[in-house]
Amino acid sequence: MINGKIAVCLCTCFLLKTAAFAQLTTSNPYNKKVPARAGLLPGISTQGKNDKFSTSNFSLNVLGGYTGSVNGLELGGWFNIDKHDLKGMQAAGWFNVVYGDVKGLQLAGWFNGAKNNVTGAQFGGLVNYANKQVNGMQAAGIYNHVAGSFYGFQTAGICNYTKQSVKGFQLAGIANINTSSTKGFQVAGILNYSKHLKGVQLGLINIADTSDGFSIGLLNIVKKGYHKITISSNEVLNANLAIKSGNAKLYNILMVGINAGGDNKIFSYGYGLGHEIKVANRFTVNPELTTQYLYLGNWHYLNQLSKLQVLATVKLANSLAIFGGPSFSVYYSDQPEPVKGYKFQVPGSSYHTYSLWNKNVTGWIGWCAGISFL
């Protein structure tokens, strides 16, 4: 009788341990390793109920599948969903979703998503998404989204968005948006935004809260940067209005000008770049390069004036300064004859000009002086 009870106890202990071990192996996604698995749809696969606890080296989903982890290659006709990590390559006709980390390559016709970090590359026909850090490359037809930091190269047909820091290159057809610091390049067809710019922005409109880098575009706005409105005169135009914005390293200049009175009218608009060199507390030197179109009564001809000027600026008060300095001008014109009421000889008969390259291009030494606000 005693031996029978001992045998029953031993059998019971053995069954309990076996059940505990079985529960452990089915609850741990890394314990059930298989060289290959295949499925038709989620829940219909060679692994059955254990599919989401499996780690396979090769995974094939005829239409779509939901498995644990893949350490190798996964192919899906429509979609692939991994509960944990992907190490290797994943390709699907529609979308890939990994709830853990991606270390490798994701290819999808529509969408790639990773709930954690991506180390490698995501190539999506429409959208790529990473909930944490990306170290590598994202390429999407429409949109890339990184909720963490990004290190590498990011390109999208419409927009790239990164919530935390960027170290690398962002290229977008319309906009790059980074709500933290950018160390690298932002290049967009229309808009670049970075909260803290420590690199280069190239786009039609560039915006930053603070900038230690360079913004190159038609309109550069640094909220805590360089902002000036200037009124000036020179040897060609007796009244010029310019808006200068950016930072001291590089600011852009949007300007309009007029030469009024009599038969010497000129209307002008242009763009330029400048740099501020601080010499003393209230004294700076500002080299500027500008180019502007001169309207001399007929839009059919090109009258282009480019200037390199070096301006000495003296600050009189917090928002007021005066400036002046020499300039060298290069002027191209293919207009053959004057229009009544408009000036034709630029800069004027009193200036000695130099013929440069051909009869349509001349140069001379000029001047600029004015007042600056803000």
C-alpha positions as CSV (number, residue, x, y, z in Angstrom):
1,M,0.0,0.0,0.0
2,I,2.8,2.4,1.0
3,N,4.7,1.7,-2.3
4,G,1.5,2.4,-4.3
5,K,1.0,5.8,-2.6
6,I,4.6,6.6,-3.3
7,A,4.2,5.7,-6.9
8,V,1.1,7.8,-7.2
9,C,2.9,10.8,-5.7
10,L,5.8,10.4,-8.0
11,C,3.5,10.2,-11.0
12,T,1.6,13.3,-9.9
13,C,4.9,15.3,-9.4
14,F,6.0,14.2,-12.8
15,L,2.8,15.3,-14.5
16,L,2.8,18.6,-12.7
17,K,6.4,19.3,-13.7
18,T,5.6,18.2,-17.3
19,A,2.6,20.6,-17.4
20,A,4.6,23.4,-16.0
21,F,7.4,22.8,-18.5
22,A,4.8,22.7,-21.3
23,Q,3.3,26.0,-20.2
24,L,6.7,27.6,-20.0
25,T,7.7,26.5,-23.5
26,T,4.4,27.8,-25.0
27,S,4.5,31.1,-23.1
28,N,8.1,31.9,-24.0
29,P,8.3,33.1,-27.6
30,Y,12.0,32.1,-27.9
31,N,11.6,28.5,-26.6
32,K,9.8,27.0,-29.6
33,K,12.3,27.3,-32.4
34,V,11.5,25.8,-35.8
35,P,13.6,25.9,-39.0
36,A,10.5,26.8,-41.1
37,R,6.8,27.5,-40.9
38,A,4.1,28.2,-43.4
39,G,0.6,29.6,-43.1
40,L,-2.4,30.6,-45.2
41,L,-4.0,33.2,-42.8
42,P,-3.5,34.0,-39.1
43,G,-4.4,30.9,-37.1
44,I,-4.1,28.6,-40.1
45,S,-0.5,27.5,-40.2
46,T,1.8,24.6,-39.6
47,Q,2.3,25.7,-36.0
48,G,-1.3,26.0,-35.1
49,K,-2.0,27.6,-31.7
50,N,1.8,27.8,-31.1
51,D,2.5,30.0,-34.1
52,K,2.7,33.2,-32.1
53,F,5.2,31.5,-29.7
54,S,7.4,30.3,-32.6
55,T,10.8,31.6,-33.8
56,S,11.5,30.4,-37.3
57,N,14.4,30.8,-39.8
58,F,12.0,30.8,-42.8
59,S,8.4,31.9,-42.7
60,L,6.0,31.7,-45.6
61,N,2.5,33.3,-45.5
62,V,0.6,32.4,-48.6
63,L,-1.9,35.3,-48.0
64,G,-1.0,36.6,-44.5
65,G,0.3,35.3,-41.2
66,Y,0.8,36.1,-37.5
67,T,3.8,34.5,-35.9
68,G,6.2,35.0,-33.0
69,S,9.6,36.0,-34.3
70,V,11.6,35.5,-37.5
71,N,15.4,35.0,-37.5
72,G,16.0,34.8,-41.3
73,L,13.5,35.4,-44.1
74,E,9.8,36.0,-44.1
75,L,7.6,36.2,-47.2
76,G,3.9,37.1,-47.4
77,G,1.6,37.4,-50.3
78,W,-0.5,40.0,-48.6
79,F,0.9,40.7,-45.1
80,N,3.3,39.6,-42.4
81,I,2.7,40.2,-38.6
82,D,5.3,39.3,-36.1
83,K,4.5,39.4,-32.4
84,H,8.1,39.9,-31.3
85,D,11.3,40.6,-33.3
86,L,12.5,40.4,-36.8
87,K,16.2,39.6,-37.6
88,G,16.7,39.3,-41.3
89,M,14.4,40.2,-44.2
90,Q,10.6,40.6,-44.4
91,A,8.7,41.2,-47.7
92,A,5.0,41.4,-48.3
93,G,2.6,42.6,-51.1
94,W,0.6,44.8,-48.7
95,F,2.2,45.4,-45.3
96,N,4.6,44.2,-42.6
97,V,4.1,44.8,-38.9
98,V,6.6,43.9,-36.2
99,Y,5.7,44.4,-32.6
100,G,9.3,44.2,-31.4
101,D,12.6,45.3,-32.9
102,V,13.5,45.1,-36.5
103,K,17.1,44.3,-37.3
104,G,17.3,43.9,-41.1
105,L,15.1,44.8,-44.0
106,Q,11.4,45.4,-44.4
107,L,9.9,45.6,-47.9
108,A,6.2,46.2,-48.5
109,G,3.9,47.5,-51.3
110,W,2.0,49.7,-48.9
111,F,3.2,49.9,-45.3
112,N,6.0,48.9,-42.9
113,G,5.6,49.2,-39.2
114,A,7.8,48.6,-36.2
115,K,6.6,49.1,-32.6
116,N,10.1,49.3,-31.2
117,N,13.5,50.1,-32.8
118,V,14.6,49.6,-36.4
119,T,18.2,48.9,-37.2
120,G,18.5,48.5,-41.0
121,A,16.0,49.7,-43.6
122,Q,12.3,50.1,-44.3
123,F,11.2,50.4,-48.0
124,G,7.4,51.0,-48.2
125,G,5.4,51.9,-51.3
126,L,3.3,54.3,-49.2
127,V,4.3,54.6,-45.5
128,N,7.0,53.6,-43.1
129,Y,6.5,53.8,-39.3
130,A,8.8,53.3,-36.3
131,N,7.6,53.8,-32.8
132,K,11.1,54.2,-31.4
133,Q,14.6,54.8,-32.8
134,V,15.7,54.2,-36.4
135,N,19.3,53.6,-37.3
136,G,19.6,53.1,-41.0
137,M,17.3,54.1,-43.9
138,Q,13.6,54.7,-44.6
139,A,12.2,55.2,-48.1
140,A,8.5,55.7,-48.8
141,G,6.4,56.8,-51.6
142,I,4.4,59.2,-49.4
143,Y,5.4,59.4,-45.7
144,N,8.0,58.3,-43.1
145,H,7.3,58.6,-39.4
146,V,9.8,58.1,-36.5
147,A,8.5,58.6,-33.0
148,G,12.0,58.4,-31.6
149,S,15.4,59.5,-32.9
150,F,16.7,58.9,-36.4
151,Y,20.2,58.2,-37.6
152,G,20.8,57.7,-41.3
153,F,19.0,58.5,-44.5
154,Q,15.2,59.2,-44.8
155,T,13.4,60.0,-48.1
156,A,9.7,60.3,-48.9
157,G,7.7,61.5,-51.8
158,I,5.7,63.9,-49.6
159,C,6.8,64.2,-46.0
160,N,9.3,62.9,-43.4
161,Y,8.5,63.3,-39.7
162,T,10.8,62.7,-36.8
163,K,9.8,63.5,-33.2
164,Q,13.3,63.4,-31.6
165,S,16.8,64.1,-32.9
166,V,18.0,63.6,-36.5
167,K,21.6,62.8,-37.4
168,G,21.8,62.3,-41.1
169,F,19.9,63.3,-44.3
170,Q,16.2,64.0,-44.8
171,L,15.0,64.3,-48.4
172,A,11.3,65.0,-49.1
173,G,9.2,66.1,-52.1
174,I,7.2,68.5,-49.9
175,A,8.3,68.7,-46.3
176,N,10.7,67.6,-43.6
177,I,9.5,68.0,-40.0
178,N,11.7,67.4,-36.9
179,T,10.4,68.6,-33.5
180,S,13.9,68.3,-31.9
181,S,17.4,68.9,-33.1
182,T,18.8,68.3,-36.6
183,K,22.5,67.5,-37.2
184,G,22.8,66.9,-40.9
185,F,20.8,67.9,-43.9
186,Q,17.1,68.7,-44.6
187,V,16.2,69.0,-48.2
188,A,12.6,69.6,-49.3
189,G,10.7,70.9,-52.3
190,I,8.7,73.3,-50.1
191,L,9.2,73.3,-46.3
192,N,11.9,72.3,-43.8
193,Y,11.3,72.6,-40.0
194,S,13.6,71.8,-37.1
195,K,13.3,73.0,-33.6
196,H,17.0,73.2,-33.2
197,L,19.1,73.4,-36.4
198,K,22.7,72.3,-36.2
199,G,23.1,71.4,-39.9
200,V,21.8,72.6,-43.2
201,Q,18.3,73.3,-44.5
202,L,17.6,73.6,-48.3
203,G,14.1,74.4,-49.3
204,L,11.7,77.0,-50.5
205,I,10.8,77.8,-46.9
206,N,13.0,76.9,-43.9
207,I,11.9,77.3,-40.3
208,A,13.7,76.8,-37.0
209,D,13.2,77.9,-33.4
210,T,17.0,78.2,-32.9
211,S,19.8,77.8,-35.4
212,D,23.5,77.2,-35.3
213,G,23.5,76.0,-38.9
214,F,22.6,77.2,-42.3
215,S,19.2,77.7,-44.0
216,I,19.2,78.3,-47.7
217,G,15.9,79.1,-49.4
218,L,13.5,81.8,-50.5
219,L,12.3,82.4,-47.0
220,N,14.3,81.4,-43.9
221,I,12.7,82.0,-40.5
222,V,14.6,81.5,-37.3
223,K,12.3,82.5,-34.4
224,K,15.2,83.3,-32.1
225,G,17.6,84.4,-34.8
226,Y,18.5,87.3,-37.1
227,H,15.6,89.7,-38.2
228,K,16.2,93.0,-39.9
229,I,14.2,95.5,-42.0
230,T,16.4,97.9,-44.0
231,I,15.8,101.0,-46.1
232,S,18.7,101.9,-48.3
233,S,19.9,103.8,-51.4
234,N,22.6,103.0,-54.0
235,E,23.9,104.2,-57.3
236,V,21.2,102.5,-59.3
237,L,18.0,102.7,-57.1
238,N,17.3,105.6,-54.8
239,A,15.0,103.6,-52.6
240,N,15.3,99.9,-51.5
241,L,13.3,97.9,-48.9
242,A,14.8,94.6,-47.7
243,I,13.8,92.0,-45.2
244,K,16.7,90.0,-43.8
245,S,16.1,86.8,-41.8
246,G,18.1,83.7,-40.7
247,N,21.1,83.8,-38.3
248,A,24.3,85.6,-38.2
249,K,26.1,82.8,-40.1
250,L,23.8,83.0,-43.1
251,Y,20.7,85.2,-43.6
252,N,18.6,85.6,-46.7
253,I,17.5,88.9,-48.2
254,L,14.2,89.6,-49.9
255,M,14.2,93.0,-51.5
256,V,12.3,95.4,-53.7
257,G,13.5,98.7,-55.1
258,I,12.5,101.8,-57.1
259,N,14.1,104.6,-58.9
260,A,11.5,107.3,-59.1
261,G,11.1,110.5,-61.1
262,G,11.2,111.9,-64.6
263,D,12.3,109.6,-67.4
264,N,14.5,107.5,-65.1
265,K,12.0,105.0,-63.6
266,I,13.2,101.6,-62.5
267,F,11.3,98.9,-60.6
268,S,13.2,96.1,-59.0
269,Y,12.9,92.9,-57.0
270,G,15.5,90.4,-55.9
271,Y,17.1,88.0,-53.5
272,G,20.4,87.7,-51.6
273,L,22.5,86.1,-48.9
274,G,24.5,87.7,-46.2
275,H,26.8,87.0,-43.3
276,E,27.4,89.1,-40.1
277,I,30.9,89.5,-38.7
278,K,30.9,90.9,-35.2
279,V,33.9,93.3,-34.8
280,A,32.9,95.1,-31.6
281,N,29.9,95.4,-29.3
282,R,28.1,97.9,-31.6
283,F,30.0,97.4,-34.8
284,T,29.6,94.6,-37.4
285,V,30.7,94.0,-41.0
286,N,28.2,92.4,-43.3
287,P,29.3,91.0,-46.7
288,E,26.2,90.4,-48.9
289,L,25.7,88.9,-52.3
290,T,22.4,89.9,-54.1
291,T,20.8,89.6,-57.5
292,Q,17.8,91.5,-58.7
293,Y,15.7,92.0,-61.8
294,L,15.4,95.5,-63.2
295,Y,12.2,96.4,-65.0
296,L,12.9,99.1,-67.6
297,G,9.6,99.3,-69.2
298,N,9.4,95.9,-71.1
299,W,9.1,92.4,-69.6
300,H,10.4,90.7,-72.7
301,Y,14.0,91.5,-71.9
302,L,16.3,90.4,-69.1
303,N,18.0,93.1,-67.1
304,Q,19.8,91.4,-64.3
305,L,21.9,93.2,-61.6
306,S,24.1,91.3,-59.2
307,K,26.0,92.9,-56.4
308,L,28.7,92.0,-53.9
309,Q,28.7,94.6,-51.1
310,V,30.5,94.9,-47.8
311,L,28.6,97.0,-45.3
312,A,29.9,98.5,-42.1
313,T,27.1,98.5,-39.6
314,V,26.9,100.7,-36.4
315,K,24.3,99.9,-33.9
316,L,22.7,103.1,-32.5
317,A,20.1,101.5,-30.2
318,N,18.6,98.1,-29.6
319,S,16.5,98.1,-32.7
320,L,18.2,100.8,-34.8
321,A,21.5,100.8,-36.8
322,I,23.0,102.7,-39.8
323,F,25.2,101.0,-42.4
324,G,27.1,101.8,-45.6
325,G,29.9,100.5,-47.8
326,P,31.3,99.8,-51.2
327,S,29.9,97.4,-53.8
328,F,30.9,95.8,-57.0
329,S,28.2,95.3,-59.6
330,V,27.8,93.0,-62.6
331,Y,24.9,93.9,-64.9
332,Y,23.5,91.9,-67.8
333,S,21.0,93.4,-70.2
334,D,19.7,92.3,-73.6
335,Q,17.2,95.2,-73.9
336,P,18.2,96.9,-77.2
337,E,16.4,100.3,-76.8
338,P,14.9,102.5,-74.1
339,V,11.2,102.8,-73.2
340,K,9.8,106.2,-72.7
341,G,9.7,107.2,-69.0
342,Y,12.2,104.5,-68.0
343,K,15.9,104.6,-67.4
344,F,18.0,102.8,-70.0
345,Q,21.7,103.4,-69.2
346,V,22.6,101.7,-65.9
347,P,24.0,102.9,-63.6
348,G,24.3,106.2,-65.4
349,S,26.6,108.3,-67.6
350,S,28.6,109.6,-64.6
351,Y,29.9,106.1,-63.7
352,H,32.8,104.5,-65.3
353,T,31.9,101.0,-66.3
354,Y,33.9,98.0,-67.5
355,S,33.0,95.7,-70.3
356,L,32.9,92.1,-69.1
357,W,32.8,89.1,-71.5
358,N,30.7,90.9,-74.1
359,K,28.8,94.1,-74.8
360,N,25.8,92.9,-72.8
361,V,27.7,92.5,-69.5
362,T,29.2,95.5,-67.7
363,G,30.7,96.0,-64.2
364,W,31.5,99.0,-61.9
365,I,32.3,100.1,-58.4
366,G,29.3,101.4,-56.5
367,W,28.0,102.1,-53.0
368,C,25.2,101.4,-50.6
369,A,23.9,103.3,-47.5
370,G,20.9,103.0,-45.3
371,I,19.2,102.4,-42.0
372,S,18.3,99.1,-40.3
373,F,15.4,98.3,-37.9
374,L,14.9,95.4,-35.4
